[in-house]
Amino acid sequence: MNLNRIVIVGALSIAIGSLAIKAVGADLSRYQLLITSVRTGDTEVFVVNPGTGDAINLTRSPKSEDRYPCWSPDGKQVAFVSDRNGGANLFVADANGRNVRQITRTASVCYMPSWQRTEQGERIVFGMHGDRAEMAIIDPDGANLKMLGEGHDPTLSPDGTRICYTGDVPGGVSVFVMHIDGSQKRRIVGETSKVGATFPNWSPDSKQIVYSYPVGGALELFVIDADGRNNHQLTRLGRVSTPAAWSPDGKWISFRSTDERYWSDPARMKAVYSQKPADKRPVWVIHPDGSDPQLVETLHYQCAMDGSRASWRPETTPAGAAGH
């Protein structure tokens, strides 16, 4: 056997592998993601370039928990949930972290906002957990709060007309779609999940929905048409993969991935949140056709323990390095 040939082929393989890695990095470097991180010791909201790792802390609020960030439709503002003033309320800030203002004042726990343009102007849809799990809609300035009925994890479609959400059904939960005013509720996934953490979310053209459902002991990503057709499994990682978010150009889906559903056990959840394992719940990406699932190395460590999405900045704002 020719040793020189082995060395040359081996070197060529390494070079090709390096080029492939760089190509993926170059692809992701044109994006920006809103993520939550525990690198400061608290859960804070950061904007991160997933290709280069450049990161800016937007919330900078020690001794508080800041979670569930999302972008405004033009990418110039962000919404997030914080307990900085007592309770878990909804806040809005400029995309550089300035001009922070609180827009809800409720004893219920607010979570998972989504912000889109609608026929009535810009609206934010979010979940509110108090005596029961409810959904709500509000103007970005805090006006016109309206309850939309019972449900979990509501997400407003990019075309501003519909909301997908997790609804209670006998024996568990499933995925539903309704009109933005809370009417015309319709179940689109026939199977029932007994474990939750479904977190449905829209494709950028509002035609498909990505969500998480149990497969054995894992939670895998699935994609379904908004009318309930063409339901199919996207990931086969054997891990707990949730929640997900579609990139605005439709090329990638980001998702958080961990090795256990620690939030299902109060004692275990308390331990994980306290210990903050560095690589417990990193960010992954995958193409919408199920190809090329991969860990985002720049977001491998110090992501928060919470269920925040890694949310992509809208394409209406040029994507460069974080903070530019």
TAFEN-V398430 format. One record per residue. N is the residue number from 1. RES is the residue in one small letter. PSI is psi in whole degrees, 0 to 359 (* if undefined). BURIAL is 1 if it has 9 or more other ideal C-beta (glycine too) atoms within 8 Angstrom, else 0. Layout:
BEGIN
{{N:RES:PSI:BURIAL} {N:RES:PSI:BURIAL}}
END
This chain:
BEGIN
{{1:m:135:0} {2:n:109:0} {3:l:322:0} {4:n:322:0} {5:r:319:0} {6:i:315:1} {7:v:316:0} {8:i:313:0} {9:v:319:0} {10:g:316:0} {11:a:320:0} {12:l:319:0} {13:s:318:0} {14:i:318:0} {15:a:317:0} {16:i:317:0} {17:g:318:0} {18:s:319:0} {19:l:320:0} {20:a:318:0} {21:i:316:0} {22:k:324:0} {23:a:317:0} {24:v:317:1} {25:g:318:1} {26:a:323:1} {27:d:313:1} {28:l:340:1} {29:s:350:1} {30:r:357:0} {31:y:166:1} {32:q:141:1} {33:l:139:1} {34:l:125:1} {35:i:167:1} {36:t:142:1} {37:s:152:1} {38:v:21:1} {39:r:339:0} {40:t:354:0} {41:g:335:0} {42:d:167:1} {43:t:115:1} {44:e:160:1} {45:v:127:1} {46:f:149:1} {47:v:129:1} {48:v:139:1} {49:n:111:1} {50:p:345:1} {51:g:319:1} {52:t:338:0} {53:g:357:0} {54:d:133:1} {55:a:143:1} {56:i:130:1} {57:n:115:1} {58:l:329:1} {59:t:319:1} {60:r:55:0} {61:s:85:1} {62:p:149:0} {63:k:20:0} {64:s:166:1} {65:e:120:1} {66:d:121:1} {67:r:174:1} {68:y:52:1} {69:p:150:1} {70:c:160:1} {71:w:154:1} {72:s:163:1} {73:p:331:1} {74:d:1:0} {75:g:10:1} {76:k:349:0} {77:q:166:1} {78:v:153:1} {79:a:148:1} {80:f:169:1} {81:v:136:1} {82:s:150:1} {83:d:20:1} {84:r:333:0} {85:n:19:0} {86:g:133:0} {87:g:166:1} {88:a:92:1} {89:n:169:1} {90:l:134:1} {91:f:156:1} {92:v:143:1} {93:a:161:1} {94:d:160:1} {95:a:349:1} {96:n:5:0} {97:g:355:1} {98:r:171:0} {99:n:50:0} {100:v:133:0} {101:r:141:0} {102:q:131:1} {103:i:351:1} {104:t:152:1} {105:r:90:0} {106:t:154:1} {107:a:346:0} {108:s:158:1} {109:v:115:0} {110:c:147:1} {111:y:163:1} {112:m:61:1} {113:p:153:1} {114:s:140:1} {115:w:121:1} {116:q:165:1} {117:r:140:0} {118:t:177:1} {119:e:337:0} {120:q:9:0} {121:g:187:0} {122:e:140:1} {123:r:152:1} {124:i:124:1} {125:v:140:1} {126:f:166:1} {127:g:150:1} {128:m:115:1} {129:h:113:1} {130:g:242:1} {131:d:336:0} {132:r:165:0} {133:a:117:1} {134:e:167:1} {135:m:150:1} {136:a:162:1} {137:i:145:1} {138:i:154:1} {139:d:153:1} {140:p:343:1} {141:d:4:0} {142:g:0:1} {143:a:162:0} {144:n:46:0} {145:l:131:1} {146:k:134:0} {147:m:142:1} {148:l:5:1} {149:g:181:1} {150:e:146:0} {151:g:172:1} {152:h:156:1} {153:d:45:1} {154:p:142:1} {155:t:127:1} {156:l:135:1} {157:s:150:1} {158:p:333:1} {159:d:1:0} {160:g:21:1} {161:t:334:1} {162:r:164:1} {163:i:128:1} {164:c:150:1} {165:y:169:1} {166:t:122:1} {167:g:148:1} {168:d:137:0} {169:v:164:1} {170:p:124:0} {171:g:359:0} {172:g:224:1} {173:v:166:1} {174:s:181:1} {175:v:133:1} {176:f:161:1} {177:v:142:1} {178:m:167:1} {179:h:158:1} {180:i:337:1} {181:d:4:0} {182:g:0:1} {183:s:173:0} {184:q:47:0} {185:k:133:1} {186:r:128:0} {187:r:133:1} {188:i:346:1} {189:v:121:1} {190:g:330:0} {191:e:156:0} {192:t:133:1} {193:s:132:1} {194:k:357:0} {195:v:349:1} {196:g:210:0} {197:a:40:1} {198:t:314:1} {199:f:63:1} {200:p:149:1} {201:n:154:1} {202:w:153:1} {203:s:160:1} {204:p:338:1} {205:d:6:0} {206:s:21:1} {207:k:340:0} {208:q:162:1} {209:i:132:1} {210:v:140:1} {211:y:169:1} {212:s:137:1} {213:y:151:1} {214:p:138:1} {215:v:102:0} {216:g:230:0} {217:g:1:0} {218:a:168:1} {219:l:118:1} {220:e:158:1} {221:l:141:1} {222:f:156:1} {223:v:137:1} {224:i:146:1} {225:d:151:1} {226:a:342:1} {227:d:5:0} {228:g:2:1} {229:r:165:0} {230:n:46:0} {231:n:127:1} {232:h:152:0} {233:q:135:1} {234:l:311:1} {235:t:154:1} {236:r:61:0} {237:l:345:1} {238:g:25:0} {239:r:181:1} {240:v:101:1} {241:s:106:1} {242:t:145:1} {243:p:174:1} {244:a:160:1} {245:a:138:1} {246:w:137:1} {247:s:151:1} {248:p:337:1} {249:d:359:0} {250:g:6:1} {251:k:335:0} {252:w:155:1} {253:i:124:1} {254:s:152:1} {255:f:155:1} {256:r:145:1} {257:s:135:1} {258:t:177:1} {259:d:0:0} {260:e:156:0} {261:r:69:1} {262:y:336:1} {263:w:349:0} {264:s:347:0} {265:d:109:0} {266:p:319:0} {267:a:316:0} {268:r:320:1} {269:m:316:1} {270:k:319:0} {271:a:316:1} {272:v:316:1} {273:y:327:0} {274:s:318:0} {275:q:330:0} {276:k:57:1} {277:p:133:0} {278:a:325:0} {279:d:31:0} {280:k:320:1} {281:r:68:0} {282:p:178:1} {283:v:134:1} {284:w:165:1} {285:v:157:1} {286:i:150:1} {287:h:151:1} {288:p:344:1} {289:d:3:0} {290:g:2:1} {291:s:156:0} {292:d:47:0} {293:p:135:1} {294:q:147:0} {295:l:133:0} {296:v:107:1} {297:e:326:0} {298:t:345:1} {299:l:29:1} {300:h:323:0} {301:y:152:0} {302:q:14:0} {303:c:150:1} {304:a:166:1} {305:m:347:1} {306:d:178:1} {307:g:30:1} {308:s:144:1} {309:r:159:1} {310:a:99:1} {311:s:131:1} {312:w:138:1} {313:r:136:1} {314:p:151:1} {315:e:348:0} {316:t:342:0} {317:t:127:1} {318:p:135:0} {319:a:114:0} {320:g:209:0} {321:a:150:0} {322:a:136:1} {323:g:353:0} {324:h:*:0}}
END
